[in-house]
């Protein structure tokens, strides 16, 4: 079965493998990029595209969806995955 997820920026539904997963860990509140299967928490997905990553940070949307504080290094981490 192919798992489909929705990009937080463009709203497109894509295969899980075409998206980057970002999880706010339930235990530590740490925001983890591409977490392993042991990390649980609120998650968002974003396309592996510069435009979608940029959009996710407009008006701090990604932090609102994750219900977490602004974290300035997150965008950098995501862009390194492109
Ligand atoms: Zn997208």
PDB file of the backbone (N, CA, C, O) and the ligand in Angstrom, with CONECT records:
HET     ZN  A 101       1
ATOM      1  N   UNK A   1       0.840  -1.194   0.000  1.00  0.00           N
ATOM      2  CA  UNK A   1       0.000   0.000   0.000  1.00  0.00           C
ATOM      3  C   UNK A   1       0.878   1.248   0.000  1.00  0.00           C
ATOM      4  O   UNK A   1       1.847   1.342   0.754  1.00  0.00           O
ATOM      5  N   UNK A   2       0.531   2.188  -0.843  1.00  0.00           N
ATOM      6  CA  UNK A   2       1.284   3.441  -0.890  1.00  0.00           C
ATOM      7  C   UNK A   2       0.629   4.440   0.058  1.00  0.00           C
ATOM      8  O   UNK A   2      -0.566   4.723  -0.032  1.00  0.00           O
ATOM      9  N   UNK A   3       1.439   4.961   0.959  1.00  0.00           N
ATOM     10  CA  UNK A   3       0.928   5.924   1.930  1.00  0.00           C
ATOM     11  C   UNK A   3       0.972   7.313   1.308  1.00  0.00           C
ATOM     12  O   UNK A   3       2.001   7.741   0.787  1.00  0.00           O
ATOM     13  N   UNK A   4      -0.156   8.006   1.369  1.00  0.00           N
ATOM     14  CA  UNK A   4      -0.240   9.361   0.808  1.00  0.00           C
ATOM     15  C   UNK A   4      -0.347  10.370   1.939  1.00  0.00           C
ATOM     16  O   UNK A   4      -1.049  10.152   2.927  1.00  0.00           O
ATOM     17  N   UNK A   5       0.352  11.462   1.774  1.00  0.00           N
ATOM     18  CA  UNK A   5       0.297  12.530   2.767  1.00  0.00           C
ATOM     19  C   UNK A   5       0.144  13.866   2.050  1.00  0.00           C
ATOM     20  O   UNK A   5       0.413  13.981   0.854  1.00  0.00           O
ATOM     21  N   UNK A   6      -0.290  14.869   2.801  1.00  0.00           N
ATOM     22  CA  UNK A   6      -0.572  16.172   2.224  1.00  0.00           C
ATOM     23  C   UNK A   6       0.516  17.172   2.604  1.00  0.00           C
ATOM     24  O   UNK A   6       0.919  17.251   3.764  1.00  0.00           O
ATOM     25  N   UNK A   7       0.982  17.925   1.630  1.00  0.00           N
ATOM     26  CA  UNK A   7       1.996  18.953   1.883  1.00  0.00           C
ATOM     27  C   UNK A   7       1.357  20.123   2.624  1.00  0.00           C
ATOM     28  O   UNK A   7       0.273  20.579   2.261  1.00  0.00           O
ATOM     29  N   UNK A   8       2.027  20.601   3.654  1.00  0.00           N
ATOM     30  CA  UNK A   8       1.502  21.701   4.469  1.00  0.00           C
ATOM     31  C   UNK A   8       1.476  23.025   3.688  1.00  0.00           C
ATOM     32  O   UNK A   8       0.735  23.940   4.047  1.00  0.00           O
ATOM     33  N   UNK A   9       2.277  23.125   2.631  1.00  0.00           N
ATOM     34  CA  UNK A   9       2.351  24.368   1.856  1.00  0.00           C
ATOM     35  C   UNK A   9       1.374  24.404   0.700  1.00  0.00           C
ATOM     36  O   UNK A   9       0.511  25.280   0.640  1.00  0.00           O
ATOM     37  N   UNK A  10       1.503  23.463  -0.215  1.00  0.00           N
ATOM     38  CA  UNK A  10       0.702  23.525  -1.438  1.00  0.00           C
ATOM     39  C   UNK A  10      -0.581  22.710  -1.328  1.00  0.00           C
ATOM     40  O   UNK A  10      -1.479  22.855  -2.158  1.00  0.00           O
ATOM     41  N   UNK A  11      -0.673  21.859  -0.317  1.00  0.00           N
ATOM     42  CA  UNK A  11      -1.888  21.086  -0.123  1.00  0.00           C
ATOM     43  C   UNK A  11      -2.010  19.880  -1.029  1.00  0.00           C
ATOM     44  O   UNK A  11      -3.012  19.166  -0.988  1.00  0.00           O
ATOM     45  N   UNK A  12      -0.994  19.648  -1.849  1.00  0.00           N
ATOM     46  CA  UNK A  12      -1.026  18.492  -2.749  1.00  0.00           C
ATOM     47  C   UNK A  12      -0.834  17.195  -1.975  1.00  0.00           C
ATOM     48  O   UNK A  12      -0.039  17.130  -1.037  1.00  0.00           O
ATOM     49  N   UNK A  13      -1.558  16.182  -2.369  1.00  0.00           N
ATOM     50  CA  UNK A  13      -1.416  14.870  -1.746  1.00  0.00           C
ATOM     51  C   UNK A  13      -0.421  14.061  -2.579  1.00  0.00           C
ATOM     52  O   UNK A  13      -0.586  13.892  -3.787  1.00  0.00           O
ATOM     53  N   UNK A  14       0.604  13.572  -1.906  1.00  0.00           N
ATOM     54  CA  UNK A  14       1.692  12.891  -2.611  1.00  0.00           C
ATOM     55  C   UNK A  14       2.081  11.621  -1.885  1.00  0.00           C
ATOM     56  O   UNK A  14       1.665  11.375  -0.752  1.00  0.00           O
ATOM     57  N   UNK A  15       2.887  10.821  -2.561  1.00  0.00           N
ATOM     58  CA  UNK A  15       3.451   9.650  -1.897  1.00  0.00           C
ATOM     59  C   UNK A  15       4.328  10.113  -0.750  1.00  0.00           C
ATOM     60  O   UNK A  15       5.026  11.120  -0.855  1.00  0.00           O
ATOM     61  N   UNK A  16       4.286   9.384   0.326  1.00  0.00           N
ATOM     62  CA  UNK A  16       5.082   9.692   1.519  1.00  0.00           C
ATOM     63  C   UNK A  16       6.555   9.915   1.160  1.00  0.00           C
ATOM     64  O   UNK A  16       7.223  10.759   1.759  1.00  0.00           O
ATOM     65  N   UNK A  17       7.055   9.155   0.181  1.00  0.00           N
ATOM     66  CA  UNK A  17       8.476   9.229  -0.168  1.00  0.00           C
ATOM     67  C   UNK A  17       8.845  10.525  -0.891  1.00  0.00           C
ATOM     68  O   UNK A  17      10.025  10.856  -1.003  1.00  0.00           O
ATOM     69  N   UNK A  18       7.853  11.254  -1.376  1.00  0.00           N
ATOM     70  CA  UNK A  18       8.123  12.524  -2.060  1.00  0.00           C
ATOM     71  C   UNK A  18       8.068  13.708  -1.116  1.00  0.00           C
ATOM     72  O   UNK A  18       8.235  14.853  -1.538  1.00  0.00           O
ATOM     73  N   UNK A  19       7.836  13.439   0.157  1.00  0.00           N
ATOM     74  CA  UNK A  19       7.664  14.509   1.123  1.00  0.00           C
ATOM     75  C   UNK A  19       8.686  14.378   2.253  1.00  0.00           C
ATOM     76  O   UNK A  19       9.217  13.299   2.516  1.00  0.00           O
ATOM     77  N   UNK A  20       8.943  15.501   2.905  1.00  0.00           N
ATOM     78  CA  UNK A  20       9.794  15.482   4.098  1.00  0.00           C
ATOM     79  C   UNK A  20       8.857  15.522   5.309  1.00  0.00           C
ATOM     80  O   UNK A  20       7.931  16.331   5.365  1.00  0.00           O
ATOM     81  N   UNK A  21       9.109  14.653   6.255  1.00  0.00           N
ATOM     82  CA  UNK A  21       8.290  14.625   7.463  1.00  0.00           C
ATOM     83  C   UNK A  21       8.976  15.427   8.566  1.00  0.00           C
ATOM     84  O   UNK A  21      10.186  15.322   8.769  1.00  0.00           O
ATOM     85  N   UNK A  22       8.190  16.221   9.266  1.00  0.00           N
ATOM     86  CA  UNK A  22       8.705  16.982  10.410  1.00  0.00           C
ATOM     87  C   UNK A  22       7.790  16.679  11.592  1.00  0.00           C
ATOM     88  O   UNK A  22       6.575  16.861  11.509  1.00  0.00           O
ATOM     89  N   UNK A  23       8.369  16.224  12.668  1.00  0.00           N
ATOM     90  CA  UNK A  23       7.585  15.816  13.838  1.00  0.00           C
ATOM     91  C   UNK A  23       8.007  16.593  15.075  1.00  0.00           C
ATOM     92  O   UNK A  23       9.195  16.777  15.339  1.00  0.00           O
ATOM     93  N   UNK A  24       7.014  17.042  15.824  1.00  0.00           N
ATOM     94  CA  UNK A  24       7.295  17.578  17.153  1.00  0.00           C
ATOM     95  C   UNK A  24       7.142  16.422  18.126  1.00  0.00           C
ATOM     96  O   UNK A  24       6.035  15.938  18.363  1.00  0.00           O
ATOM     97  N   UNK A  25       8.242  15.993  18.675  1.00  0.00           N
ATOM     98  CA  UNK A  25       8.259  14.811  19.531  1.00  0.00           C
ATOM     99  C   UNK A  25       7.355  15.005  20.742  1.00  0.00           C
ATOM    100  O   UNK A  25       7.438  16.008  21.451  1.00  0.00           O
ATOM    101  N   UNK A  26       6.507  14.037  20.954  1.00  0.00           N
ATOM    102  CA  UNK A  26       5.528  14.114  22.038  1.00  0.00           C
ATOM    103  C   UNK A  26       6.214  14.224  23.409  1.00  0.00           C
ATOM    104  O   UNK A  26       5.755  14.960  24.282  1.00  0.00           O
ATOM    105  N   UNK A  27       7.299  13.495  23.582  1.00  0.00           N
ATOM    106  CA  UNK A  27       7.961  13.469  24.884  1.00  0.00           C
ATOM    107  C   UNK A  27       8.787  14.706  25.174  1.00  0.00           C
ATOM    108  O   UNK A  27       8.715  15.264  26.269  1.00  0.00           O
ATOM    109  N   UNK A  28       9.574  15.139  24.195  1.00  0.00           N
ATOM    110  CA  UNK A  28      10.570  16.184  24.446  1.00  0.00           C
ATOM    111  C   UNK A  28      10.206  17.546  23.862  1.00  0.00           C
ATOM    112  O   UNK A  28      10.862  18.543  24.162  1.00  0.00           O
ATOM    113  N   UNK A  29       9.145  17.596  23.015  1.00  0.00           N
ATOM    114  CA  UNK A  29       8.762  18.821  22.306  1.00  0.00           C
ATOM    115  C   UNK A  29       9.816  19.261  21.288  1.00  0.00           C
ATOM    116  O   UNK A  29       9.728  20.358  20.737  1.00  0.00           O
ATOM    117  N   UNK A  30      10.790  18.425  21.044  1.00  0.00           N
ATOM    118  CA  UNK A  30      11.831  18.738  20.077  1.00  0.00           C
ATOM    119  C   UNK A  30      11.267  18.539  18.669  1.00  0.00           C
ATOM    120  O   UNK A  30      10.531  17.587  18.413  1.00  0.00           O
ATOM    121  N   UNK A  31      11.622  19.449  17.766  1.00  0.00           N
ATOM    122  CA  UNK A  31      11.167  19.313  16.386  1.00  0.00           C
ATOM    123  C   UNK A  31      12.220  18.527  15.600  1.00  0.00           C
ATOM    124  O   UNK A  31      13.374  18.945  15.498  1.00  0.00           O
ATOM    125  N   UNK A  32      11.812  17.398  15.054  1.00  0.00           N
ATOM    126  CA  UNK A  32      12.738  16.482  14.396  1.00  0.00           C
ATOM    127  C   UNK A  32      12.401  16.397  12.911  1.00  0.00           C
ATOM    128  O   UNK A  32      11.245  16.213  12.533  1.00  0.00           O
ATOM    129  N   UNK A  33      13.424  16.532  12.083  1.00  0.00           N
ATOM    130  CA  UNK A  33      13.252  16.394  10.638  1.00  0.00           C
ATOM    131  C   UNK A  33      13.517  14.938  10.263  1.00  0.00           C
ATOM    132  O   UNK A  33      14.504  14.346  10.700  1.00  0.00           O
ATOM    133  N   UNK A  34      12.631  14.369   9.451  1.00  0.00           N
ATOM    134  CA  UNK A  34      12.737  12.965   9.043  1.00  0.00           C
ATOM    135  C   UNK A  34      12.996  12.046  10.237  1.00  0.00           C
ATOM    136  O   UNK A  34      14.016  11.358  10.282  1.00  0.00           O
ATOM    137  N   UNK A  35      12.080  12.033  11.196  1.00  0.00           N
ATOM    138  CA  UNK A  35      12.300  11.236  12.412  1.00  0.00           C
ATOM    139  C   UNK A  35      12.275   9.739  12.128  1.00  0.00           C
ATOM    140  O   UNK A  35      11.730   9.288  11.121  1.00  0.00           O
ATOM    141  N   UNK A  36      12.874   8.987  13.036  1.00  0.00           N
ATOM    142  CA  UNK A  36      12.810   7.534  12.907  1.00  0.00           C
ATOM    143  C   UNK A  36      11.450   7.044  13.430  1.00  0.00           C
ATOM    144  O   UNK A  36      10.643   7.830  13.926  1.00  0.00           O
ATOM    145  N   UNK A  37      11.222   5.758  13.311  1.00  0.00           N
ATOM    146  CA  UNK A  37       9.895   5.216  13.626  1.00  0.00           C
ATOM    147  C   UNK A  37       9.586   5.249  15.114  1.00  0.00           C
ATOM    148  O   UNK A  37       8.453   4.987  15.518  1.00  0.00           O
ATOM    149  N   UNK A  38      10.588   5.571  15.937  1.00  0.00           N
ATOM    150  CA  UNK A  38      10.352   5.614  17.384  1.00  0.00           C
ATOM    151  C   UNK A  38       9.863   6.982  17.845  1.00  0.00           C
ATOM    152  O   UNK A  38       9.443   7.148  18.990  1.00  0.00           O
ATOM    153  N   UNK A  39       9.923   7.971  16.933  1.00  0.00           N
ATOM    154  CA  UNK A  39       9.514   9.322  17.317  1.00  0.00           C
ATOM    155  C   UNK A  39       8.030   9.519  17.024  1.00  0.00           C
ATOM    156  O   UNK A  39       7.589   9.401  15.881  1.00  0.00           O
ATOM    157  N   UNK A  40       7.282   9.815  18.056  1.00  0.00           N
ATOM    158  CA  UNK A  40       5.850  10.059  17.896  1.00  0.00           C
ATOM    159  C   UNK A  40       5.531  11.489  18.252  1.00  0.00           C
ATOM    160  O   UNK A  40       6.198  12.104  19.084  1.00  0.00           O
ATOM    161  N   UNK A  41       4.514  12.006  17.620  1.00  0.00           N
ATOM    162  CA  UNK A  41       4.077  13.348  17.951  1.00  0.00           C
ATOM    163  C   UNK A  41       3.337  13.959  16.787  1.00  0.00           C
ATOM    164  O   UNK A  41       3.042  13.292  15.795  1.00  0.00           O
ATOM    165  N   UNK A  42       3.044  15.232  16.920  1.00  0.00           N
ATOM    166  CA  UNK A  42       2.350  15.953  15.858  1.00  0.00           C
ATOM    167  C   UNK A  42       3.299  16.111  14.671  1.00  0.00           C
ATOM    168  O   UNK A  42       4.442  16.536  14.835  1.00  0.00           O
ATOM    169  N   UNK A  43       2.824  15.771  13.490  1.00  0.00           N
ATOM    170  CA  UNK A  43       3.698  15.788  12.321  1.00  0.00           C
ATOM    171  C   UNK A  43       3.109  16.605  11.183  1.00  0.00           C
ATOM    172  O   UNK A  43       1.893  16.725  11.033  1.00  0.00           O
ATOM    173  N   UNK A  44       4.017  17.163  10.385  1.00  0.00           N
ATOM    174  CA  UNK A  44       3.610  17.791   9.131  1.00  0.00           C
ATOM    175  C   UNK A  44       4.502  17.245   8.023  1.00  0.00           C
ATOM    176  O   UNK A  44       5.585  16.715   8.269  1.00  0.00           O
ATOM    177  N   UNK A  45       4.016  17.389   6.809  1.00  0.00           N
ATOM    178  CA  UNK A  45       4.775  16.959   5.643  1.00  0.00           C
ATOM    179  C   UNK A  45       4.918  18.133   4.705  1.00  0.00           C
ATOM    180  O   UNK A  45       4.021  18.967   4.584  1.00  0.00           O
ATOM    181  N   UNK A  46       6.068  18.188   4.037  1.00  0.00           N
ATOM    182  CA  UNK A  46       6.282  19.249   3.058  1.00  0.00           C
ATOM    183  C   UNK A  46       6.998  18.647   1.844  1.00  0.00           C
ATOM    184  O   UNK A  46       7.833  17.755   1.994  1.00  0.00           O
ATOM    185  N   UNK A  47       6.670  19.135   0.648  1.00  0.00           N
ATOM    186  CA  UNK A  47       7.300  18.637  -0.581  1.00  0.00           C
ATOM    187  C   UNK A  47       8.798  18.894  -0.542  1.00  0.00           C
ATOM    188  O   UNK A  47       9.266  19.831   0.106  1.00  0.00           O
ATOM    189  N   UNK A  48       9.538  18.052  -1.243  1.00  0.00           N
ATOM    190  CA  UNK A  48      10.979  18.262  -1.374  1.00  0.00           C
ATOM    191  C   UNK A  48      11.232  19.308  -2.450  1.00  0.00           C
ATOM    192  O   UNK A  48      11.871  19.036  -3.467  1.00  0.00           O
ATOM    193  N   UNK A  49      10.723  20.498  -2.208  1.00  0.00           N
ATOM    194  CA  UNK A  49      10.840  21.599  -3.173  1.00  0.00           C
ATOM    195  C   UNK A  49      11.126  22.871  -2.403  1.00  0.00           C
ATOM    196  O   UNK A  49      10.570  23.100  -1.329  1.00  0.00           O
ATOM    197  N   UNK A  50      12.006  23.705  -2.967  1.00  0.00           N
ATOM    198  CA  UNK A  50      12.357  24.930  -2.267  1.00  0.00           C
ATOM    199  C   UNK A  50      11.133  25.825  -2.060  1.00  0.00           C
ATOM    200  O   UNK A  50      10.976  26.427  -0.998  1.00  0.00           O
ATOM    201  N   UNK A  51      10.273  25.914  -3.065  1.00  0.00           N
ATOM    202  CA  UNK A  51       9.118  26.809  -2.968  1.00  0.00           C
ATOM    203  C   UNK A  51       8.185  26.371  -1.831  1.00  0.00           C
ATOM    204  O   UNK A  51       7.645  27.210  -1.110  1.00  0.00           O
ATOM    205  N   UNK A  52       8.001  25.069  -1.677  1.00  0.00           N
ATOM    206  CA  UNK A  52       7.112  24.593  -0.613  1.00  0.00           C
ATOM    207  C   UNK A  52       7.743  24.788   0.758  1.00  0.00           C
ATOM    208  O   UNK A  52       7.046  25.111   1.720  1.00  0.00           O
ATOM    209  N   UNK A  53       9.044  24.597   0.856  1.00  0.00           N
ATOM    210  CA  UNK A  53       9.712  24.808   2.142  1.00  0.00           C
ATOM    211  C   UNK A  53       9.598  26.282   2.538  1.00  0.00           C
ATOM    212  O   UNK A  53       9.285  26.605   3.684  1.00  0.00           O
ATOM    213  N   UNK A  54       9.855  27.162   1.584  1.00  0.00           N
ATOM    214  CA  UNK A  54       9.743  28.602   1.876  1.00  0.00           C
ATOM    215  C   UNK A  54       8.342  28.971   2.318  1.00  0.00           C
ATOM    216  O   UNK A  54       8.154  29.712   3.283  1.00  0.00           O
ATOM    217  N   UNK A  55       7.363  28.444   1.601  1.00  0.00           N
ATOM    218  CA  UNK A  55       5.964  28.737   1.919  1.00  0.00           C
ATOM    219  C   UNK A  55       5.561  28.240   3.297  1.00  0.00           C
ATOM    220  O   UNK A  55       4.755  28.864   3.987  1.00  0.00           O
ATOM    221  N   UNK A  56       6.128  27.117   3.683  1.00  0.00           N
ATOM    222  CA  UNK A  56       5.788  26.539   4.988  1.00  0.00           C
ATOM    223  C   UNK A  56       6.178  27.476   6.124  1.00  0.00           C
ATOM    224  O   UNK A  56       5.599  27.425   7.209  1.00  0.00           O
ATOM    225  N   UNK A  57       7.163  28.330   5.868  1.00  0.00           N
ATOM    226  CA  UNK A  57       7.644  29.240   6.914  1.00  0.00           C
ATOM    227  C   UNK A  57       7.011  30.621   6.828  1.00  0.00           C
ATOM    228  O   UNK A  57       7.222  31.457   7.707  1.00  0.00           O
ATOM    229  N   UNK A  58       6.240  30.863   5.778  1.00  0.00           N
ATOM    230  CA  UNK A  58       5.555  32.150   5.667  1.00  0.00           C
ATOM    231  C   UNK A  58       4.531  32.257   6.777  1.00  0.00           C
ATOM    232  O   UNK A  58       3.759  31.330   7.021  1.00  0.00           O
ATOM    233  N   UNK A  59       4.532  33.389   7.440  1.00  0.00           N
ATOM    234  CA  UNK A  59       3.633  33.610   8.587  1.00  0.00           C
ATOM    235  C   UNK A  59       3.771  32.496   9.619  1.00  0.00           C
ATOM    236  O   UNK A  59       2.838  32.219  10.372  1.00  0.00           O
ATOM    237  N   UNK A  60       4.940  31.859   9.650  1.00  0.00           N
ATOM    238  CA  UNK A  60       5.229  30.805  10.640  1.00  0.00           C
ATOM    239  C   UNK A  60       4.211  29.668  10.604  1.00  0.00           C
ATOM    240  O   UNK A  60       3.925  29.040  11.624  1.00  0.00           O
ATOM    241  N   UNK A  61       3.676  29.419   9.428  1.00  0.00           N
ATOM    242  CA  UNK A  61       2.626  28.410   9.291  1.00  0.00           C
ATOM    243  C   UNK A  61       3.035  27.058   9.880  1.00  0.00           C
ATOM    244  O   UNK A  61       2.266  26.427  10.605  1.00  0.00           O
ATOM    245  N   UNK A  62       4.244  26.629   9.562  1.00  0.00           N
ATOM    246  CA  UNK A  62       4.658  25.294   9.994  1.00  0.00           C
ATOM    247  C   UNK A  62       4.686  25.194  11.524  1.00  0.00           C
ATOM    248  O   UNK A  62       4.364  24.151  12.092  1.00  0.00           O
ATOM    249  N   UNK A  63       5.076  26.289  12.178  1.00  0.00           N
ATOM    250  CA  UNK A  63       5.137  26.259  13.641  1.00  0.00           C
ATOM    251  C   UNK A  63       3.737  26.259  14.250  1.00  0.00           C
ATOM    252  O   UNK A  63       3.500  25.675  15.307  1.00  0.00           O
ATOM    253  N   UNK A  64       2.818  26.929  13.556  1.00  0.00           N
ATOM    254  CA  UNK A  64       1.433  26.941  14.033  1.00  0.00           C
ATOM    255  C   UNK A  64       0.833  25.549  13.920  1.00  0.00           C
ATOM    256  O   UNK A  64       0.139  25.081  14.824  1.00  0.00           O
ATOM    257  N   UNK A  65       1.107  24.895  12.802  1.00  0.00           N
ATOM    258  CA  UNK A  65       0.552  23.549  12.618  1.00  0.00           C
ATOM    259  C   UNK A  65       1.158  22.585  13.638  1.00  0.00           C
ATOM    260  O   UNK A  65       0.467  21.716  14.169  1.00  0.00           O
ATOM    261  N   UNK A  66       2.429  22.744  13.899  1.00  0.00           N
ATOM    262  CA  UNK A  66       3.101  21.872  14.877  1.00  0.00           C
ATOM    263  C   UNK A  66       2.796  22.289  16.316  1.00  0.00           C
ATOM    264  O   UNK A  66       3.115  21.572  17.264  1.00  0.00           O
ATOM    265  N   UNK A  67       2.177  23.455  16.459  1.00  0.00           N
ATOM    266  CA  UNK A  67       1.901  24.030  17.780  1.00  0.00           C
ATOM    267  C   UNK A  67       3.177  24.119  18.617  1.00  0.00           C
ATOM    268  O   UNK A  67       3.244  23.654  19.755  1.00  0.00           O
ATOM    269  N   UNK A  68       4.166  24.727  18.011  1.00  0.00           N
ATOM    270  CA  UNK A  68       5.439  24.855  18.711  1.00  0.00           C
ATOM    271  C   UNK A  68       5.989  26.262  18.529  1.00  0.00           C
ATOM    272  O   UNK A  68       5.444  27.057  17.764  1.00  0.00           O
ATOM    273  N   UNK A  69       7.067  26.561  19.233  1.00  0.00           N
ATOM    274  CA  UNK A  69       7.692  27.876  19.126  1.00  0.00           C
ATOM    275  C   UNK A  69       8.512  27.962  17.856  1.00  0.00           C
ATOM    276  O   UNK A  69       8.914  26.950  17.280  1.00  0.00           O
ATOM    277  N   UNK A  70       8.748  29.178  17.438  1.00  0.00           N
ATOM    278  CA  UNK A  70       9.553  29.415  16.250  1.00  0.00           C
ATOM    279  C   UNK A  70      10.969  28.884  16.477  1.00  0.00           C
ATOM    280  O   UNK A  70      11.541  29.032  17.557  1.00  0.00           O
ATOM    281  N   UNK A  71      11.505  28.274  15.451  1.00  0.00           N
ATOM    282  CA  UNK A  71      12.814  27.643  15.545  1.00  0.00           C
ATOM    283  C   UNK A  71      13.563  28.003  14.263  1.00  0.00           C
ATOM    284  O   UNK A  71      13.276  27.467  13.193  1.00  0.00           O
ATOM    285  N   UNK A  72      14.520  28.912  14.384  1.00  0.00           N
ATOM    286  CA  UNK A  72      15.108  29.496  13.180  1.00  0.00           C
ATOM    287  C   UNK A  72      15.996  28.531  12.405  1.00  0.00           C
ATOM    288  O   UNK A  72      16.280  28.767  11.230  1.00  0.00           O
ATOM    289  N   UNK A  73      16.436  27.456  13.035  1.00  0.00           N
ATOM    290  CA  UNK A  73      17.324  26.547  12.308  1.00  0.00           C
ATOM    291  C   UNK A  73      16.556  25.509  11.487  1.00  0.00           C
ATOM    292  O   UNK A  73      17.146  24.788  10.683  1.00  0.00           O
ATOM    293  N   UNK A  74      15.243  25.438  11.690  1.00  0.00           N
ATOM    294  CA  UNK A  74      14.474  24.395  11.014  1.00  0.00           C
ATOM    295  C   UNK A  74      14.463  24.559   9.494  1.00  0.00           C
ATOM    296  O   UNK A  74      14.626  23.586   8.756  1.00  0.00           O
ATOM    297  N   UNK A  75      14.273  25.783   9.037  1.00  0.00           N
ATOM    298  CA  UNK A  75      14.230  26.008   7.588  1.00  0.00           C
ATOM    299  C   UNK A  75      15.549  25.615   6.933  1.00  0.00           C
ATOM    300  O   UNK A  75      15.579  25.038   5.846  1.00  0.00           O
ATOM    301  N   UNK A  76      16.625  25.939   7.617  1.00  0.00           N
ATOM    302  CA  UNK A  76      17.963  25.590   7.127  1.00  0.00           C
ATOM    303  C   UNK A  76      18.121  24.058   7.013  1.00  0.00           C
ATOM    304  O   UNK A  76      18.638  23.537   6.024  1.00  0.00           O
ATOM    305  N   UNK A  77      17.663  23.375   8.046  1.00  0.00           N
ATOM    306  CA  UNK A  77      17.758  21.912   8.047  1.00  0.00           C
ATOM    307  C   UNK A  77      16.995  21.303   6.878  1.00  0.00           C
ATOM    308  O   UNK A  77      17.454  20.352   6.245  1.00  0.00           O
ATOM    309  N   UNK A  78      15.822  21.867   6.603  1.00  0.00           N
ATOM    310  CA  UNK A  78      14.994  21.340   5.517  1.00  0.00           C
ATOM    311  C   UNK A  78      15.645  21.600   4.177  1.00  0.00           C
ATOM    312  O   UNK A  78      15.631  20.746   3.290  1.00  0.00           O
ATOM    313  N   UNK A  79      16.220  22.794   4.034  1.00  0.00           N
ATOM    314  CA  UNK A  79      16.808  23.140   2.747  1.00  0.00           C
ATOM    315  C   UNK A  79      18.040  22.286   2.438  1.00  0.00           C
ATOM    316  O   UNK A  79      18.389  22.080   1.276  1.00  0.00           O
ATOM    317  N   UNK A  80      18.678  21.803   3.471  1.00  0.00           N
ATOM    318  CA  UNK A  80      19.831  20.923   3.266  1.00  0.00           C
ATOM    319  C   UNK A  80      19.424  19.581   2.679  1.00  0.00           C
ATOM    320  O   UNK A  80      20.250  18.880   2.094  1.00  0.00           O
ATOM    321  N   UNK A  81      18.166  19.224   2.830  1.00  0.00           N
ATOM    322  CA  UNK A  81      17.694  17.930   2.321  1.00  0.00           C
ATOM    323  C   UNK A  81      17.357  17.976   0.836  1.00  0.00           C
ATOM    324  O   UNK A  81      17.106  16.937   0.225  1.00  0.00           O
ATOM    325  N   UNK A  82      17.350  19.156   0.259  1.00  0.00           N
ATOM    326  CA  UNK A  82      16.989  19.275  -1.166  1.00  0.00           C
ATOM    327  C   UNK A  82      18.133  18.827  -2.060  1.00  0.00           C
ATOM    328  O   UNK A  82      18.009  18.858  -3.285  1.00  0.00           O
TER     329      UNK A  82
HETATM  330 ZN    ZN A 101       4.084  21.170  -1.564  1.00  0.00          ZN
END
